Amino acid sequence: MSLATSAAHSLPLRVEQPCSKETCSGEVVAIETRYAREIYFRCAPVLSDHQDVDFEYQVRRFYQCLPRLLQQAGSDTSHVILERVFFEDFAGDMDTFQRVRAEAYYQAGIPEEELPATTYIQQPPCRRTQKLEMQIYAVAPKTPGSVSVRTIQDRATGTTAKLLEIAGCQHLYIADINGVSNDKQDPGTFRQQSDRMFEKCAALLAQHGIRFPDVLRTWCYLYDIDNTYADFNLSRNAFFRREGVQRLPASTGIEATLWPLQAQCSMDLYAVLNPEEATIELMHTPTLNEAAEYGSSFARGMKVDLPDKTMLFISGTASIDEYGVTVHVGDVRKQMERMLLNIRELLQAQGATFANLTQAASFLKRAEYLELYELVLEEWGISKLPNTFVEAGVCRPELLCEMEAIAVIPKH
């Protein structure tokens, strides 16, 4: 395992193969700016289809590797900001995960009140022997004081927020906002939970002196998406009208089972508290219409130009054309190619390419598509990217795949 700098990709530092073992896989991309080293990390603790090991072994393997990988990327465990955990089976594995995670951070000297903001979602990894997959975002300051981090735990909603200040810009991340009611015997219908989830978002944002129009990116997870997405759109549209949201955020809406199991929807969000420090623009491409034209209130992507870097948030993107119509129904390869075409064009309009991607998540309607998908990614020159592969339903029954991504272009 070694760090490899790739000048051809115009990235100051890119770790291309962080795991030298044949039985696991993962990637790290480390971006160095004037103020910080930002690290995006994916780990699949089991790779081989022939290695059947239990969940506890896999999660311990991850947390044992994490400090070494962060150290090689110029960071340590205290710099972890966000975790996103993809489970095969919540009911059987959550207690074990929480115990092993708590042990790992305790041993690393991280106080409970400073733990990362963590998202828990049940979207089974596409490799059947793999019982979980992890995404990590960490930020290590270049010099003392160049980055400040504050952790805010809200007992009323059970959420954790991270407030980062880098180069005078304040970034807010809030993870795992669900819509479950306080009455455990009556968690509510999907629409009630969706409405409540958005109201929780508004209350959490108010604690930081902002409102939902300041949110730039959301990640929305819905139970039984084929039957709940229409209600989710109604809920979101009504909330946005009340809040006066004009600039729609970039967003992903994807199927997942959630924790706690009574939850039928949850959301992560990202906002900039002092947007005057950034230049914010919606992303467009002629290969896609605007999602609002068919009733979904989100932007195709969001460009956030910051003092130290430019971030491109690519919304969940699928095989949809310039009229908002699903294309290549029933043809999984062509749907993958149209999805990647749309993402490539969104990036290209901002002077970026796939080489600027730092993290992605790929949602395949059936795990059996993975082998073909990996071949298509190779054909498109997308490799050595922290790209999570999970099985999940997409927002339309006929869509077979979806991908979201983040690109970062540092300023020198």
N, C-alpha and C positions, 0 to 999 in steps of 0.2 A: 504494500500500500504506500502510495507516494503522492505528493502534491505535484501537479503538472500545470504550468503556465502556458496558456494558448494565446499567443499574440494574434493569430489569424482570426480569432473570435472577438478581438478588441476587448477582452475581459482581463483585468489585471491578474486574476488568480482563478483558476478553475481546477478543482480536484475531480479527476475524471474516473478514477476507479478506487473508491475508498476502502473496499473490502477485497482482500486477496484470497478469501476462502471460496472454495467451489460450492459450498453448501448454502451460501447466503448472497444477497445482492443489495446494492444501495449506491447512492451517488451523493456527492457534495458539490455545491457550487458556492464559492466564497468570493464576494465582491468587495473590493477595497476602494473606499472613497477617501477624501481628505480627512474625514472625521471618525470613520468606523470601518470595521470589517464585518460585513453582513453575510451570514451563512445560511444556506438553504440545504436541507439534508433529508434524504429519504432512506429508510431502512426496511428491507424485507428479511427478517431473521432466518427464513428458510427459503431456499431456492429450488432444491431438488424435488421432483415429484415422487421420488422413492424414499425420502427421508420423512418418516412420520414421527414427530416428537410433540410432546404435549405443550399446552399453552404456556404454562409457567416457565418451561425451559426457554421458549421463544422470547417471552417478555424479559426474562433475566438476561438473555443473550444481548438483547437490544440495549438495556441500560448498562451492561458491562462494556459494550462497545462505545457508547455515546461519549464518555469522557475522553477516550483516546482519539476518536474522530474529531471532536471539537479542538483538542489540543493540537492536532496536526494541522488544523485549519486556523490556528492562532487564536483560539478561544478556550473557554472552559464552561462547565455546567452552569455556573452562576449567570451566564449570558443568555440562557435559553429564554425566549420571550413567549413563543407559541408552540404548542404541540397539537397535532391533529392525529387521532388514533382511529384506525379503521379495524373494526372487529369482525370476526366470523360469527361469534355467538355471545351476545351480552349476558344472557341469563346464566350461562355456565362459567363465564370468564371474568366478569367485572370485579368481583370481590378479590380474585387473585391479582388482577392488574393493579387495583388500588393499593393492595398490600405491598407488592413488589416496587411499585413506583414510589411510595412513601419511604420505603427502606433506601432506595437508590438516592433520592434527594437528601434524606437525612444523613447518609454516609458522605455525601458531597458537601455537607454543611449548609444546605439551603434551608432557611427557616420556612415553616409552613405558610406564613403570611406573605412570602415572596415567591411561591411556586409559580410555574408558567401558567398562562391562560390556556386551558385545554379543552378541545372539542372531542366529544365521544360520539361516534356514529357506527352503526352496524351496516357496513357495506362489505360483504365478504371479499377478501383478496381473490383474484382470479386463479391463482395457483392453489389448488385444493388442500395441499399439505400446509399451507401458510395460514395461520390462525389470526394474525394481525399484521398491520403495516403501520409505519409511523412516518409523519412529516414533522420536521423541526425547523423553526426559524430562530436564529440567535444573532445578537448584535454585540460585538466587542469593541469598546472605545479604542481609538488610535492613541490618544493621550489622556491622562487623567482629566476628567471633567468634560471631555468632548461629547459624551453621551450621558444622559441621565434617564433613569428608569424608575417609575413608581408603580406599585401594584395596588389595585383597589379591589377588595372583595366585598361584594354586596350581599348581605345575608338575606335580604328580602327576596331577591331573585335567584340566589345561589350561583351568581356569575362572578367571573374574575375578569378584570380589565387590566390592560397594560398601557401606561402612558409613557411614551418615549419622546425625549427632546433631543434632536440632532440638528446642529447648525441653526438653532433658533426656531425650528419647526417642530410642532407638537403633534405627534401621531398617536391616535387612540385606537386600540384594538379591544373589542369585547367579544368573549367566546361563550357559546352555548346558552343563548337566551331562548328559553322554551315558553310554551303557553299553558303549561299545566296550572290548574287552579290550586289554591291552598287547601281545598277540600279533597282529601285523598280518595274519598268514596265516590266523588263525582268530578272526574278530570275535565269534563266538558266535551262537546262535539268538536269536530275539526275546525269549523268556522269560529266557534267560540275561542278555541285555543289560538287560532291564527290572529284573531282580533286582539286577544290578550297579549300575545307575543309582541305585536307592534306597539301596544301601549307600554309594555315593559321597556322596549327599546327607547321610547320617548322619555320615560322617567329616568332611565340610566343616562341618556345623553344630557338631560337637564342638569344632572349632578355636575357636569363639566361645562355648563354654560352654553351648550349648543342645542340645535334641533335637527330633525331628520334631514332637512335640506342640505346639511353639511356632510352627510354620509356619502362616501365615494364608492364603496364596494360592500356588497352583502353576499353571504353564502347561506342559502336557504335549503333546509332539509325537510322533506315531506314524507310522511308515511302514506303508502298506497297511492302514489302520485297519479296513476291513471284516473282515480276517482276523486282526488282532492285538489288537483291543480287548478280547476276552474274556481272553486271556492277560495283558494289561496289568492288568485288574481283579483277576485272581487274584494277580498279583505284588504289586500295591498293597495288597490286602486282607491278604495274609500279612504284609507288612512292617508295616502299621499295627497288626496284632495284636501282633507282637513288640515294637514300639516303645511300645505302650500309648496309641495315638492315640484319644482319646475325642471331642474337638472336631474334626470333620472340616474341612479347609481348603476355601475356595472354590477352584474349579479349572476349567480348560479342558482337554479332551482332543480333539485335532484331528489330521487327517492332514497330513503334510508329508514331503518328502524333506529329509534332514539332512546337515550337514557335521561331520566327514568323511563321505564317501558310504557308508562301512561302517556308520555308525550307523543303528540302526533305531528308536531312541527317544531323546528328550532332554527336559530339564526346566529351567525357570526357577522360582525360588521367592522369596518375601518372608516375612520374619519380624521380629518385634519382640524385641530382646534383653532388654529390661526391661519385660515386659508389665504390671507394676504401675503404669506410667506411662500406661496406656491402659485404656479400657473396651472389651472385645471381645465382640461378640454375633453369633450366627448370624442370617442373614436368611431370612425365610420369606414365602410368599404362598399364599393359599388356591387359587390357580390352578395350583399345582405341588405334587406330593408330594415327599417327600425322596428324593434319588437313591439313598441307601443301601438303600431298600426294594426296589430292583431290582438290587442288587449293585454299585453304583458308589459308592465311598467319597469323596464330596465334598459340600460344602454348596452350596446355591443361591446364596449370597452371604455376604459377611462385612462387618460394620460394625466399624470401628476408630475409636473416639472418642479423639482425641488432644488435648493441651493447646492446640494452635493451629488444629485443623481436625478435621472428621469425614470419613473416607474410607469409601466404599462400593465394595467389590469385587464386581462382578456376574460370576458364573461363566458359562462358555459355556452359552448358553440357546437352546433350539430349540422346535419346535412340539410340545410335550408337555403333556398335561393333568394334572389333579389326581390321576389314577390311575397316572401314569407311562407312559401310552399315547401313541404317536405319533398325532396327529390331522391331518386334511386330507391324507392320503396322495395324492400325485400332483398336488396343487393348490399350486403354488408361491406364488401370491399369498396364499392363506389361511394357508399355513405361515408366511410372513413376518409376517402380521398377528398370528397367535397367538404367535409368538416375541416380537414387540414388546409385546403385551399382557402377557406374563409378566414382561418387564423393567420395564414401567411399574408393574406391581403390586408388584414387589420394591422399587422406588424409593419408591413412594407409601407403603408401610408404614413407611418411615423418614423421612417428611416431605419427600421429595425428588421431583424431576421430571426429565424428559429435559433440561431447561435446566441441571441441575447436572452433567451428564456432561462430563468433560474429555478422555476418550479412549475409543475403541472399535475393535474389529476385527470385520469382518463376513466370514464364510466362506460362499461360495456354491458349491454343488456343481457348477454350470456357470456359466462366465463370461457366457453369454448371458442370464442372469437380471438382469444389472446394471441395464439400463435400467428394467425394471419395479421393481427394488428402490429405485432412486433416486426413482422416482415415489411409491412407498409411504412412504418416509422423509419426503418432502415433505408428504404427506397427514397424517402423524403429527406434523408440526411438528418434525422432527429435521433440522436443517441447521446449517451452519457449525461442525460438530463434527469434530475430528480422527478420522475413521473410515476405516480401511483396508478396501479391497474386494479380496479375493483368492479364487482358486478353490481349493477344498479339500474333501475328503471329510469327512463328519460321522460321529459315533459310531454311527449306525444307517444302514443302506443306504437306507432310505426317507426319511430326513431330507434336505431340500434346502437348508437354510440354518441358520446359527447365528451368534450375536453375543455377544461379551463386552464388558464396559465397566467404566470407573472413574468414579465421581462424587466430587467433593470439595466440601465445604461449609465455607468458612473461618469461624473465630470472630472476632468483632470485639471 
